[in-house]
């Protein structure tokens, strides 16, 4: 029985002795050469953790080692402050408890070192920094396009009353923000780095920041355009008489790339006529209560005081190539129930 147990005892003693020698070597500041002879190289990555100061504790986890069988150990010479002040406890599986000091310094930062131990060797020293701050990110939509480019920014930082937010757009302008979102228009070609900042309201100290790159290309060529629509508005009364008027409508705007932007609409009501039940035709005047209505892609109604022709400003709307615009015309020709017609054009 004793002969069978001897190898296991000797193997355990060897592991304990090796662990003691490795940690002692790191404690004295002497780099271990064991990593050179690892069958499978083991890496202890450096890491940085940013936590809000809450006078509490956090359980964090070190980057996972590549080896299948491993455990983590502190390097006392690098971790003395954390150990002596009871701020840190490292577990063999890589998880560690971080305890914030009860008395808050102006800016808290804790540094410690660790190694990854396997059956046959140890890794190099990995350095870890735990600092007070706010985990900050920044997204931009879109991140590129031709000038002028409107970009919407957003951060997922918690919206807290103790934080102050601001953003520098990278083009020489900046803005204090009431929340974690912002919108900005880049008007010139170039590459810009926008940075979102989180600071403490109490002392103005920066708690976190995040950046994103915006690429603005050359402005697209712009040309003036006019799109024409026409229809005939017809009304038939109970006696068989027909009243009608021809309508010409024009949409005026610009074409930039493949996008149309329309800003004004002009019209002409002409050839108003009344055809009686006996077939006789009578000229009909156009009143001053003519109307126009945009039905698609936006809805808008003109004041009911349009003359026989003219031009009015309409809501600015954009539409891509291949899409349809629909307009309804209502000429004033009866004084009561006026006829109407709807025309559409594909831009």
C-alpha positions as semicolon CSV with decimal commas, in nm:
position;residue;x (nm);y (nm);z (nm)
1;X;0,000;0,000;0,000
2;X;0,277;0,241;0,092
3;X;0,455;0,181;-0,239
4;X;0,143;0,276;-0,437
5;X;0,091;0,603;-0,244
6;X;0,454;0,716;-0,267
7;X;0,443;0,850;-0,625
8;X;0,124;1,051;-0,551
9;X;0,280;1,201;-0,239
10;X;0,600;1,290;-0,422
11;X;0,403;1,445;-0,711
12;X;0,200;1,660;-0,469
13;X;0,514;1,767;-0,289
14;X;0,671;1,864;-0,621
15;X;0,373;2,080;-0,717
16;X;0,372;2,255;-0,379
17;X;0,745;2,315;-0,398
18;X;0,719;2,445;-0,752
19;X;0,434;2,682;-0,660
20;X;0,631;2,809;-0,359
21;X;0,942;2,867;-0,570
22;X;0,748;3,043;-0,849
23;X;0,559;3,279;-0,622
24;X;0,876;3,348;-0,424
25;X;1,057;3,433;-0,745
26;X;0,783;3,675;-0,844
27;X;0,771;3,821;-0,493
28;X;1,139;3,905;-0,513
29;X;1,085;4,068;-0,850
30;X;1,274;3,794;-1,035
31;X;1,098;3,695;-1,358
32;X;1,036;3,325;-1,383
33;X;1,196;3,137;-1,667
34;X;0,941;2,857;-1,629
35;X;0,720;3,008;-1,897
36;X;0,997;2,942;-2,149
37;X;0,967;2,566;-2,093
38;X;0,587;2,542;-2,098
39;X;0,459;2,265;-2,323
40;X;0,171;2,498;-2,407
41;X;0,249;2,870;-2,373
42;X;0,036;3,036;-2,108
43;X;-0,047;3,407;-2,120
44;X;-0,165;3,631;-1,837
45;X;-0,312;3,932;-2,023
46;X;-0,299;4,280;-1,878
47;X;-0,642;4,420;-1,797
48;X;-0,810;4,742;-1,687
49;X;-1,140;4,762;-1,498
50;X;-1,337;5,081;-1,448
51;X;-1,597;5,085;-1,170
52;X;-1,820;5,361;-1,030
53;X;-1,735;5,468;-0,677
54;X;-2,013;5,338;-0,454
55;X;-1,821;5,258;-0,134
56;X;-1,900;4,894;-0,201
57;X;-1,755;4,573;-0,340
58;X;-1,736;4,426;-0,688
59;X;-1,671;4,076;-0,809
60;X;-1,470;4,090;-1,128
61;X;-1,305;3,824;-1,341
62;X;-0,960;3,812;-1,498
63;X;-0,920;3,716;-1,864
64;X;-0,946;3,341;-1,905
65;X;-0,621;3,150;-1,952
66;X;-0,576;2,927;-2,256
67;X;-0,458;2,623;-2,060
68;X;-0,713;2,362;-1,961
69;X;-0,582;2,312;-1,608
70;X;-0,468;2,627;-1,439
71;X;-0,520;2,851;-1,142
72;X;-0,439;3,211;-1,061
73;X;-0,209;3,354;-0,795
74;X;-0,116;3,704;-0,685
75;X;0,235;3,843;-0,720
76;X;0,288;3,993;-0,371
77;X;0,560;4,239;-0,471
78;X;0,327;4,412;-0,717
79;X;0,007;4,367;-0,516
80;X;0,131;4,473;-0,170
81;X;-0,088;4,782;-0,134
82;X;-0,403;4,597;-0,235
83;X;-0,325;4,306;-0,004
84;X;-0,215;4,513;0,297
85;X;-0,526;4,734;0,280
86;X;-0,762;4,438;0,239
87;X;-0,884;4,568;-0,095
88;X;-0,836;4,250;-0,293
89;X;-0,901;3,878;-0,275
90;X;-0,808;3,659;-0,571
91;X;-0,962;3,316;-0,618
92;X;-0,787;3,027;-0,800
93;X;-1,043;3,038;-1,084
94;X;-0,957;3,398;-1,175
95;X;-1,245;3,574;-1,006
96;X;-1,149;3,842;-0,758
97;X;-1,328;4,057;-0,504
98;X;-1,243;4,425;-0,507
99;X;-1,336;4,627;-0,197
100;X;-1,342;5,005;-0,229
101;X;-1,182;5,193;0,062
102;X;-1,424;5,349;0,308
103;X;-1,256;5,688;0,281
104;X;-1,282;5,804;-0,078
105;X;-0,958;5,951;-0,220
106;X;-0,965;6,223;-0,486
107;X;-0,920;5,954;-0,746
108;X;-0,902;5,587;-0,661
109;X;-0,675;5,345;-0,847
110;X;-0,553;5,000;-0,745
111;X;-0,283;4,800;-0,923
112;X;-0,191;4,437;-0,876
113;X;-0,007;4,160;-1,057
114;X;-0,101;3,797;-1,111
115;X;0,030;3,482;-1,275
116;X;-0,135;3,176;-1,424
117;X;-0,003;2,844;-1,290
118;X;-0,039;2,514;-1,474
119;X;0,094;2,168;-1,394
120;X;0,431;2,229;-1,556
121;X;0,497;2,603;-1,554
122;X;0,383;2,958;-1,485
123;X;0,298;3,248;-1,711
124;X;0,456;3,587;-1,724
125;X;0,315;3,857;-1,492
126;X;-0,016;4,009;-1,590
127;X;-0,081;4,362;-1,465
128;X;-0,431;4,473;-1,364
129;X;-0,556;4,825;-1,293
130;X;-0,887;4,894;-1,120
131;X;-0,985;5,259;-1,134
132;X;-1,285;5,469;-1,048
133;X;-1,489;5,588;-1,341
134;X;-1,780;5,512;-1,570
135;X;-1,785;5,250;-1,844
136;X;-1,856;5,464;-2,147
137;X;-1,944;5,385;-2,507
138;X;-2,050;5,591;-2,808
139;X;-2,239;5,493;-3,122
140;X;-2,298;5,704;-3,432
141;X;-2,559;5,663;-3,706
142;X;-2,443;5,687;-3,978
143;X;-2,063;5,683;-3,948
144;X;-2,003;5,810;-4,300
145;X;-2,157;5,970;-4,607
146;X;-2,144;6,279;-4,827
147;X;-2,157;6,630;-4,685
148;X;-2,372;6,767;-4,538
149;X;-2,399;6,462;-4,312
150;X;-2,637;6,450;-4,015
151;X;-2,518;6,208;-3,747
152;X;-2,709;6,086;-3,442
153;X;-2,494;5,999;-3,140
154;X;-2,593;5,785;-2,842
155;X;-2,423;5,645;-2,534
156;X;-2,548;5,372;-2,302
157;X;-2,403;5,539;-1,992
158;X;-2,659;5,540;-1,707
159;X;-2,845;5,873;-1,702
160;X;-2,773;5,979;-1,345
161;X;-2,827;6,312;-1,176
162;X;-2,470;6,305;-1,043
163;X;-2,319;6,296;-1,393
164;X;-2,266;6,573;-1,646
165;X;-2,242;6,493;-2,018
166;X;-2,078;6,670;-2,310
167;X;-1,954;6,589;-2,658
168;X;-1,681;6,727;-2,883
169;X;-1,775;6,664;-3,245
170;X;-1,420;6,681;-3,377
171;X;-1,483;6,972;-3,613
172;X;-1,406;7,243;-3,359
173;X;-1,753;7,247;-3,204
174;X;-1,873;7,095;-2,878
175;X;-2,195;7,081;-2,681
176;X;-2,307;7,029;-2,322
177;X;-2,581;6,765;-2,319
178;X;-2,889;6,724;-2,101
179;X;-2,886;6,349;-2,172
180;X;-2,674;6,084;-2,343
181;X;-2,782;6,159;-2,701
182;X;-2,686;6,428;-2,952
183;X;-2,732;6,521;-3,319
184;X;-2,480;6,707;-3,532
185;X;-2,442;6,804;-3,899
186;X;-2,096;6,784;-4,058
187;X;-2,088;7,026;-4,347
188;X;-1,736;6,978;-4,484
189;X;-1,549;6,683;-4,623
190;X;-1,304;6,522;-4,380
191;X;-1,248;6,266;-4,106
192;X;-1,366;6,363;-3,759
193;X;-1,327;6,198;-3,420
194;X;-1,624;6,268;-3,194
195;X;-1,572;6,215;-2,821
196;X;-1,837;6,181;-2,552
197;X;-1,740;6,280;-2,195
198;X;-1,885;6,195;-1,856
199;X;-1,784;6,417;-1,562
200;X;-1,885;6,438;-1,198
201;X;-2,114;6,729;-1,117
202;X;-1,962;6,763;-0,772
203;X;-1,604;6,839;-0,874
204;X;-1,596;6,834;-1,254
205;X;-1,357;6,537;-1,263
206;X;-1,374;6,331;-1,579
207;X;-1,515;5,984;-1,511
208;X;-1,511;5,839;-1,858
209;X;-1,502;5,904;-2,230
210;X;-1,559;5,722;-2,558
211;X;-1,492;5,814;-2,919
212;X;-1,610;5,725;-3,268
213;X;-1,476;5,823;-3,610
214;X;-1,697;5,997;-3,868
215;X;-1,594;6,009;-4,235
216;X;-1,756;6,280;-4,445
217;X;-1,719;6,266;-4,823
218;X;-1,755;6,521;-5,099
219;X;-2,094;6,687;-5,131
220;X;-2,310;6,526;-5,398
221;X;-2,385;6,739;-5,705
222;X;-2,715;6,927;-5,678
223;X;-2,940;7,028;-5,968
224;X;-3,268;7,216;-5,980
225;X;-3,562;7,005;-6,098
226;X;-3,929;7,050;-6,185
227;X;-4,183;6,769;-6,203
228;X;-4,516;6,827;-6,381
229;X;-4,857;6,675;-6,312
230;X;-5,190;6,732;-6,483
231;X;-5,551;6,625;-6,448
232;X;-5,905;6,738;-6,528
233;X;-6,146;6,812;-6,244
234;X;-6,506;6,726;-6,337
235;X;-6,839;6,776;-6,159
236;X;-7,181;6,657;-6,280
237;X;-7,495;6,800;-6,125
238;X;-7,836;6,638;-6,096
239;X;-7,967;6,801;-6,416
240;X;-7,700;6,644;-6,634
241;X;-7,479;6,950;-6,661
242;X;-7,101;6,900;-6,641
243;X;-6,854;7,151;-6,505
244;X;-6,483;7,085;-6,557
245;X;-6,141;7,251;-6,547
246;X;-5,795;7,144;-6,657
247;X;-5,522;7,164;-6,393
248;X;-5,146;7,189;-6,438
249;X;-4,932;7,141;-6,126
250;X;-4,554;7,166;-6,100
251;X;-4,329;7,058;-5,812
252;X;-4,006;7,257;-5,777
253;X;-3,696;7,146;-5,587
254;X;-3,349;6,997;-5,618
255;X;-3,197;6,659;-5,700
256;X;-2,897;6,560;-5,487
257;X;-2,752;6,222;-5,574
258;X;-3,062;6,003;-5,597
259;X;-3,278;6,209;-5,360
260;X;-3,531;6,474;-5,456
261;X;-3,614;6,760;-5,220
262;X;-3,924;6,963;-5,310
263;X;-3,996;7,302;-5,154
264;X;-4,255;7,484;-5,369
265;X;-4,558;7,399;-5,582
266;X;-4,706;7,604;-5,867
267;X;-5,038;7,560;-6,044
268;X;-5,254;7,682;-6,333
269;X;-5,630;7,625;-6,357
270;X;-5,751;7,679;-6,715
271;X;-6,029;7,602;-6,961
272;X;-6,310;7,602;-6,709
273;X;-6,635;7,518;-6,891
274;X;-6,992;7,414;-6,838
275;X;-7,159;7,166;-7,068
276;X;-7,540;7,167;-7,028
277;X;-7,772;6,874;-7,075
278;X;-7,846;6,992;-7,431
279;X;-7,476;6,989;-7,521
280;X;-7,422;7,363;-7,521
281;X;-7,082;7,477;-7,389
282;X;-7,041;7,786;-7,173
283;X;-6,713;7,938;-7,053
284;X;-6,673;7,929;-6,681
285;X;-6,458;8,159;-6,470
286;X;-6,216;8,033;-6,205
287;X;-6,276;8,167;-5,857
288;X;-6,028;8,265;-5,584
289;X;-6,099;7,974;-5,350
290;X;-5,898;7,718;-5,538
291;X;-5,710;7,460;-5,331
292;X;-5,417;7,224;-5,360
293;X;-5,344;6,926;-5,142
294;X;-5,032;6,715;-5,118
295;X;-5,145;6,361;-5,040
296;X;-4,817;6,168;-5,063
297;X;-4,544;6,133;-4,947
298;X;-4,654;6,413;-4,709
299;X;-4,996;6,560;-4,634
300;X;-5,053;6,933;-4,671
301;X;-5,345;7,160;-4,763
302;X;-5,305;7,507;-4,909
303;X;-5,508;7,805;-4,789
304;X;-5,838;7,823;-4,983
305;X;-5,750;8,158;-5,139
306;X;-5,543;8,055;-5,440
307;X;-5,599;8,238;-5,765
308;X;-5,615;8,083;-6,111
309;X;-5,236;8,046;-6,109
310;X;-4,944;8,105;-5,880
311;X;-4,684;7,939;-5,657
312;X;-4,679;7,855;-5,285
313;X;-4,423;7,722;-5,044
314;X;-4,495;7,367;-4,942
315;X;-4,343;7,159;-4,662
316;X;-3,991;7,049;-4,751
317;X;-3,998;6,678;-4,821
318;X;-3,748;6,435;-4,963
319;X;-3,820;6,134;-5,178
320;X;-3,599;5,882;-5,355
321;X;-3,596;5,801;-5,724
322;X;-3,873;5,569;-5,831
323;X;-4,117;5,694;-5,568
324;X;-4,449;5,867;-5,640
325;X;-4,581;6,211;-5,546
326;X;-4,958;6,259;-5,537
327;X;-5,140;6,594;-5,557
328;X;-5,511;6,674;-5,541
329;X;-5,644;6,989;-5,712
330;X;-5,978;7,152;-5,630
331;X;-6,064;7,441;-5,866
332;X;-6,331;7,684;-5,751
333;X;-6,586;7,680;-6,036
334;X;-6,931;7,624;-5,884
335;X;-6,929;7,826;-5,564
336;X;-7,076;7,527;-5,385
337;X;-6,948;7,174;-5,444
338;X;-6,634;7,206;-5,651
339;X;-6,487;6,927;-5,863
340;X;-6,149;6,777;-5,787
341;X;-5,891;6,556;-5,950
342;X;-5,580;6,373;-5,833
343;X;-5,257;6,350;-6,027
344;X;-4,939;6,159;-5,948
345;X;-4,589;6,150;-6,086
346;X;-4,302;5,907;-6,032
347;X;-3,979;6,096;-5,974
